[in-house]
Amino acid sequence: MFIAIIHGIVLAFGLILPLGAQNVFVFQQGALQPRFYRVLPVIVTAALCDTFLITLAVIGVSVVVLTIPILQVGLFIIGFFFLLYMGWSVWNTSSTSGDQEKLELMPARKQIVFACSVSLLNPHAILDTIGVIGTNSLQYSGAEKLAFTIACIIVSWLWFIGLALLGKMLGKLDTNGKWMNRINKASAVMIWLVALYIAYQLIV
């Protein structure tokens, strides 16, 4: 069981560490929200979405996505347009005090909806979860599979909490928003590159 836990921890970290739309959004909210409790809806939503995807992958329900080509194509098309929009949104986000005041007024419901979008409309995140975590879980059964699954889920929750805290620390240090604006631009470019890669996969 210990091996299954370590395997789950290492695998989950390997999948979640690359900077993607979901991580960018959680980090941004941590940096821009005036109080940490204001970013909790984003943290909880992102973590619950990951928990949902991991659970589906482990029990084998989500494998249908890999066996029906039209679902994969549909998922990639939706993901492509969503990432284009996400990149545009991140690029135009400013960390000046005026924009922060506007962000403070954003209802938790809107934060939850957007967090769901960046979590569930990212085809690479879904396919990684299905193809990697789901496949790796096949070698375990019973208590070992449960331990593997819980380890993956715990890593996801701790990662989003830590990412939001890191964003909060940067937000306090970057009082004029200069560094956050640079991070936003770099993040937007990275998201657009992922969108272009998805488009390439659809063409070839």
Secondary structure, DSSP 8 states (H G I E B T S, - for coil): -HHHHHHHHHHHHHHHSS--HHHHHHHHHHHHSSSGGGGHHHHHHHHHHHHHHHHHHHHTGGGHHHH-HHHHHHHHHHHHHHHHHHHHHHHT---SHHHHHHHHTS-HHHHHHHHHHHHHS-HHHHHHIIIIIIHHHTT--HHHHHHHHHHHHHHHHHHHHHHHHHHHHHHHH-TTSHHHHHHHHHHHHHHHHHHHHHHHHHH-
